[in-house]
Amino acid sequence: MTETQTKTSSPEFRAAAGAIDGLRDDLLRHVFAYRPLPPLSPDGRVVRRLPEGLRKAVVWTPHALVLFAAFLVMMAGFSEWEYRFLMGVVPAIPVAMTLIRPVAAFWASMVATVFCGILGSDGLWGPSAFMAQVVVLVVVAARTRPRAAAWMWLLTLFFGMLLEGGELSMTAPVVTLSAFALLVVAVVQIRRDAEREVTVQRTVTAVERDRRTLLEERTTIARELHDVVAHHMSVVAIQAEAAPYRVENPPPELEQAFVTIRENAVAALTELRRVLGVVRAEDYEAPDAPQPTLAALDGLLDNVRETGLETEKVITGAVRELPQGVELSAYRIVQEALSNSLRHAPGASARVELGYVLGGLGLRVVNGPARGLVKPSPGAGHGITGMRERVAMLNGEMTAGTTADGGYEVAVFLPVPLSEQPERPESRDTAEGNADTVVIDRDGRA
């Protein structure tokens, strides 16, 4: 049936077609599918209270009950005087089959009923066939779903009416008893599904509650950061701007130093507001300003050089444009290394080496030991951790540690698959000589 026919047909026809599809899905497709009955969960409300040794045996209780039912069916068949072995074994086989092939067991039970009706002396539903059909219906319904149970009950009813020529004298006890049994099974299944749904909803609610609590904590932290850090950075920027006017005829070097301080304070405030915006709300949209790349590395090194840190930059290989993630991570690693060098190795010199190779980008940042009277500042250790996270995100490699002269070195390789490398090189720097660069925390701390 095409999609156009489905749309133009009547609601009754669509309901009937859906019912036929349900019958096909439940009892006709994958009839011989292997579906072994799993044991009970050892963490069940009853099983988990039992001793360890008894618990291992109790989990197989459903299997034992089914096999015991098959034994009772076989004993009921042995009450027949003629063909007693066949009358007992044939209907017991479908009952045992429910443990591994439930749908096939239902159809086998129908065949066994016809077989016992032909050979037996009690008509269509002899004792063994009667018991077998009811047990199979209950077990298969418990292992499938209520819709399949309804289909099996209806097929049993039509099957009995067909073999009895439209009467229900012998089929009525079977369908009546099985109807009550299937109703109980359906109620248990519906309740179990409802409990499972409630458990899922409670889990989702708990996750949402934890998420909301986390967002509230992040908002509180963001507010505190803004109140503390932004205030002091604003004061630094204002004082740096006003300082040259407080001194008569200040030297140009001093004016330039205050200008640099103010620019760095304003840039830090801008970056702080952007980061705090991300922390405050999940749906925060970052501004469309371009992210820094290695093309902006010279500006970073010039900025660091104005603070008194001697830097040197060396580039090897053919400079080319790399994927944005690699460029940004390399820039941030250099930036963090310079910050660590200023903080933990004051007075030292730094060297940044960039190596463009076929498989990616090599980056080496090394600084010497601290010199002078300024004492190194302590760190929280987040700088190196952040670098490692960036490198791991790109499946790169990183080593960090002290050098022989007491300095610190960070070596990073960021792989770039050939499929992601642009064909056209970017003329940005040459390997010949730019004297700028990088340094890293001598203590391995941020």
C-alpha positions in Angstrom: 0.0 0.0 0.0 1.5 3.3 -1.1 1.7 6.5 1.0 -1.0 8.2 -1.2 -3.4 5.3 -0.6 -2.8 5.5 3.1 -3.6 9.2 3.2 -6.8 8.9 1.1 -8.2 5.8 2.9 -10.9 6.0 5.6 -10.0 5.9 9.3 -11.5 2.4 9.6 -9.4 1.1 6.8 -6.2 2.6 8.4 -7.1 1.1 11.7 -7.5 -2.3 10.2 -4.3 -2.0 8.3 -2.5 -1.0 11.4 -4.0 -4.0 13.3 -2.8 -6.3 10.5 0.7 -4.7 10.7 0.7 -5.3 14.5 -0.2 -8.9 14.0 2.6 -9.3 11.5 5.1 -7.6 13.7 4.2 -9.5 16.8 3.5 -13.1 15.6 4.6 -13.5 12.0 8.0 -11.8 11.7 11.0 -13.4 13.2 9.0 -16.4 14.4 12.0 -18.6 15.0 14.1 -15.8 16.6 16.3 -17.0 19.4 15.3 -15.1 22.6 16.5 -16.9 25.7 14.7 -16.0 28.9 17.2 -14.0 31.1 17.6 -14.8 34.7 16.2 -12.6 37.5 18.3 -9.6 38.4 20.5 -10.3 41.5 19.7 -6.7 42.6 16.0 -7.2 42.8 14.1 -6.2 45.9 13.6 -9.8 47.1 16.7 -11.5 45.6 19.2 -9.1 47.0 18.0 -9.9 50.6 18.9 -13.6 50.2 22.2 -15.2 51.1 24.9 -15.2 48.4 24.7 -18.9 47.8 20.9 -19.0 47.6 20.8 -15.9 45.4 22.7 -17.7 42.6 20.0 -20.4 42.5 17.0 -18.1 42.9 17.7 -16.1 39.8 16.8 -19.2 37.7 13.4 -19.5 39.3 11.4 -18.5 36.2 13.2 -21.2 34.2 12.4 -23.8 36.8 8.7 -22.9 36.9 8.4 -23.2 33.1 10.1 -26.6 33.1 7.9 -27.7 36.0 4.8 -26.6 34.1 6.1 -28.7 31.1 6.5 -31.7 33.4 2.9 -31.3 34.6 1.7 -31.1 31.0 3.6 -34.3 30.2 2.1 -36.1 33.3 -1.4 -35.0 32.2 -0.8 -36.5 28.8 0.3 -39.8 30.3 -3.2 -40.2 31.8 -4.4 -41.1 28.3 -4.5 -44.9 27.7 -3.6 -44.7 24.0 -0.5 -43.0 22.7 0.2 -41.8 26.2 3.9 -41.0 25.4 3.0 -38.8 22.5 0.1 -37.2 24.3 2.5 -36.2 27.1 5.7 -35.2 25.2 4.2 -33.4 22.2 2.3 -30.7 24.1 5.1 -30.4 26.7 7.6 -29.4 24.0 6.0 -26.0 23.2 5.9 -25.2 26.9 9.7 -25.8 27.1 10.2 -23.8 23.9 9.0 -20.6 25.5 12.3 -20.4 27.3 14.2 -19.8 24.0 11.8 -19.2 21.1 8.5 -17.7 22.5 6.7 -16.9 19.3 7.5 -20.2 17.7 6.3 -21.9 20.9 2.8 -20.3 20.4 2.5 -21.7 16.9 3.9 -25.1 18.0 1.3 -25.2 20.7 -1.5 -24.8 18.1 0.0 -27.6 16.1 0.3 -29.8 19.3 -3.4 -29.1 20.0 -4.5 -30.4 16.6 -2.2 -33.4 17.1 -3.6 -34.3 20.5 -7.2 -33.7 19.3 -6.7 -36.3 16.5 -5.0 -38.9 18.7 -6.7 -38.3 22.0 -10.1 -39.5 23.2 -11.2 -36.3 25.0 -11.8 -34.2 21.8 -10.0 -31.0 20.8 -8.8 -29.8 24.2 -7.6 -32.8 26.2 -6.0 -32.3 29.6 -2.4 -31.9 28.2 -3.4 -29.7 25.3 -5.6 -27.5 27.6 -2.8 -27.0 30.1 -0.1 -26.5 27.4 -2.1 -23.8 25.6 -2.8 -21.8 28.7 0.8 -22.0 30.0 2.2 -21.0 26.6 -0.2 -18.1 26.3 0.8 -16.8 29.7 4.5 -17.2 29.3 4.7 -15.8 25.8 2.5 -12.8 26.8 4.8 -12.2 29.8 7.8 -12.2 27.5 6.3 -9.9 24.8 3.8 -7.2 25.2 0.0 -6.8 25.8 -0.8 -6.3 22.1 0.8 -9.7 21.3 -1.2 -11.3 24.2 -4.4 -10.0 22.7 -3.5 -11.3 19.2 -2.7 -14.8 20.7 -6.0 -14.9 22.6 -8.0 -13.9 19.5 -6.2 -16.5 17.3 -6.9 -19.2 19.9 -10.6 -18.2 19.9 -10.8 -18.3 16.1 -8.7 -21.5 16.0 -11.2 -23.3 18.4 -14.2 -22.0 16.5 -12.8 -23.2 13.2 -12.0 -26.7 14.5 -15.4 -27.0 16.3 -17.4 -25.8 13.3 -18.5 -22.5 14.9 -19.3 -23.8 18.3 -17.4 -23.0 21.5 -18.4 -25.9 23.8 -14.8 -27.2 24.2 -12.9 -23.9 23.4 -14.9 -21.8 25.9 -13.0 -23.0 29.1 -9.7 -22.4 27.4 -10.4 -18.9 26.2 -12.1 -17.9 29.5 -9.3 -19.1 31.7 -6.6 -17.7 29.4 -8.5 -14.3 29.3 -8.2 -13.9 33.0 -4.6 -15.0 33.0 -3.6 -12.7 30.2 -5.5 -9.8 31.9 -3.3 -10.3 35.0 -0.2 -10.5 32.9 -1.1 -7.3 31.0 -1.8 -5.4 34.2 1.5 -6.4 35.6 3.3 -5.4 32.5 1.6 -2.0 32.3 2.4 -1.4 35.9 6.0 -2.4 35.4 6.3 0.0 32.4 4.7 2.8 34.4 7.2 2.3 37.2 10.1 2.3 34.7 8.7 5.5 33.2 8.4 7.1 36.6 12.0 6.1 37.4 13.2 7.7 34.1 11.3 10.8 34.8 12.7 11.0 38.3 16.2 10.6 37.0 15.7 13.3 34.4 14.2 15.6 37.1 17.2 15.0 39.3 19.6 15.7 36.5 17.8 18.9 35.7 17.8 19.9 39.3 21.6 19.4 39.5 22.0 21.3 36.3 20.0 24.2 37.6 22.0 24.2 40.9 25.2 24.2 38.9 24.0 27.1 36.8 23.1 29.1 39.9 26.5 28.4 41.4 28.2 29.5 38.1 26.1 32.7 38.2 27.2 33.4 41.8 30.8 32.8 40.9 30.6 35.0 37.9 29.0 37.8 39.9 31.8 37.5 42.6 34.5 37.5 39.9 33.0 40.6 38.3 32.7 42.4 41.6 36.3 41.7 42.7 38.4 41.4 39.6 36.6 43.9 37.3 36.7 46.6 40.0 40.5 46.3 40.6 41.2 46.2 36.8 39.1 49.3 36.3 41.0 51.1 39.0 44.3 50.1 37.4 43.1 51.4 34.0 42.0 54.7 35.5 45.1 55.3 37.5 47.3 54.4 34.6 45.5 56.9 32.4 45.7 59.7 35.0 49.3 59.0 36.2 51.1 61.0 33.5 49.2 64.1 34.5 50.3 63.8 38.1 54.0 64.2 37.2 55.5 67.3 35.7 57.2 66.7 32.4 57.1 62.9 32.5 59.7 61.1 30.3 58.2 59.6 27.1 59.2 56.1 28.3 57.0 56.5 31.4 54.1 57.8 29.4 54.3 54.9 27.0 54.5 52.5 30.0 51.3 53.9 31.4 49.6 53.7 28.0 50.6 50.0 27.8 49.3 49.3 31.3 46.0 50.9 30.5 45.6 49.1 27.2 46.3 45.8 28.9 43.9 46.5 31.7 41.1 47.4 29.2 41.9 44.3 27.1 41.7 42.2 30.3 38.4 43.7 31.2 37.0 43.0 27.8 38.1 39.4 28.0 36.8 39.0 31.5 33.4 40.2 30.5 33.3 37.8 27.6 34.3 34.9 29.7 31.9 35.8 32.5 29.1 36.0 29.9 29.8 32.4 29.0 29.7 31.4 32.7 26.5 33.3 33.5 24.3 31.6 30.9 24.4 28.6 28.6 22.8 30.4 25.7 25.3 33.2 25.8 26.4 34.1 22.2 30.0 35.1 22.0 30.8 38.2 20.0 31.8 37.8 16.3 35.3 39.2 16.9 37.9 37.0 15.2 39.9 34.6 17.4 43.7 35.2 17.5 45.9 33.2 15.3 49.7 32.8 14.9 49.6 35.9 12.6 49.0 37.9 15.8 51.9 36.4 17.6 54.2 39.4 16.9 51.8 41.7 18.6 51.7 39.4 21.6 55.5 39.3 21.8 55.8 43.1 21.5 53.3 43.5 24.3 55.3 41.1 26.5 58.6 42.7 25.5 57.4 46.1 26.8 57.1 44.5 30.3 60.9 43.9 30.2 60.9 40.2 29.2 63.5 39.5 26.5 61.9 37.3 23.9 63.1 35.6 20.7 61.1 33.9 18.0 62.5 31.3 15.6 60.5 29.7 12.8 61.5 26.8 10.7 59.8 25.2 7.7 57.4 26.7 5.2 54.9 29.0 7.0 51.3 28.2 6.0 47.8 28.7 7.2 46.7 25.9 9.6 43.2 25.0 10.7 41.6 27.6 13.0 41.6 25.3 16.1 45.3 24.6 15.7 46.2 28.3 15.2 44.1 29.3 18.2 45.5 26.6 20.5 49.1 27.4 19.5 48.5 31.1 20.2 47.0 30.4 23.6 49.8 28.0 24.5 52.4 30.7 23.7 50.3 33.3 25.6 50.1 31.1 28.7 53.7 30.3 28.5 54.7 34.0 28.4 52.4 34.7 31.3 54.0 31.9 33.3 57.4 33.1 32.5 56.6 36.6 33.7 55.1 35.3 36.8 57.4 32.5 37.8 60.7 33.4 36.2 61.0 37.2 36.4 64.1 38.6 34.8 64.6 35.5 32.6 64.7 35.5 28.8 62.4 33.4 26.7 62.6 31.7 23.3 59.7 30.5 21.1 60.3 28.0 18.3 57.7 27.2 15.7 58.3 24.3 13.3 56.1 23.8 10.3 56.3 20.2 9.2 54.3 18.1 6.8 52.2 16.4 9.6 51.5 19.5 11.7 53.0 22.2 13.9 55.8 21.8 16.4 56.0 24.4 19.2 58.7 24.8 21.8 58.8 27.4 24.5 61.8 27.6 26.8 62.8 30.2 29.4 65.9 30.5 31.6 66.0 30.7 35.4 64.7 33.7 37.3 67.1 36.6 37.8 67.1 39.8 39.7 65.5 40.9 42.9 61.9 40.2 42.0 60.6 37.1 43.6 58.6 34.6 41.6 54.8 34.6 42.2 53.1 31.4 43.3 50.6 29.7 41.0 47.6 27.4 41.2 48.9 24.9 38.6 46.1 25.6 36.1 48.4 26.9 33.3 50.1 23.6 32.4 46.8 21.8 32.9 45.1 24.1 30.4 47.8 23.6 27.9 47.5 19.8 28.2 43.8 20.0 27.7 44.2 22.0 24.5 46.8 19.6 23.2 44.7 16.5 24.1 41.7 18.1 22.4 43.7 18.1 19.1 45.2 14.6 19.7 48.6 16.1 20.0 51.6 15.5 22.3 53.1 17.7 25.0 56.0 17.5 27.4 56.9 20.0 30.1 59.7 20.1 32.6 62.7 21.9 34.0 65.9 22.4 31.9 69.5 21.7 32.9 70.1 25.3 33.7 67.1 25.7 36.0 64.7 27.1 33.4 61.6 25.5 32.1 60.6 24.1 28.7 57.3 23.2 27.1 57.4 21.2 23.8 54.1 20.6 21.9 53.2 18.9 18.6 49.8 19.6 17.1 49.0 17.2 14.3 47.3 18.4 11.1 45.9 15.8 8.7 46.8 16.4 5.1 43.1 16.6 4.2 42.7 19.6 6.5 45.8 21.5 5.3 45.1 24.4 2.9 46.8 24.1 -0.4 47.7 27.8 -0.6 50.4 28.9 1.8 49.9 32.0 3.9 52.7 34.5 3.8 52.8 35.6 7.3 56.4 35.4 8.5 59.6 34.0 7.2 61.8 31.7 8.9 64.7 34.0 8.7 64.8 35.9 11.6 62.0 37.5 13.5 63.2 38.1 17.0 60.2 37.6 19.2 58.7 34.9 21.5 57.8 32.8 24.2 58.4 31.6 27.6 56.9 29.3 30.1 56.5 28.9 33.8 59.6 27.5 35.3 57.7 25.8 38.1 55.2 24.2 35.7 52.4 26.2 37.3 49.9 28.7 36.1 
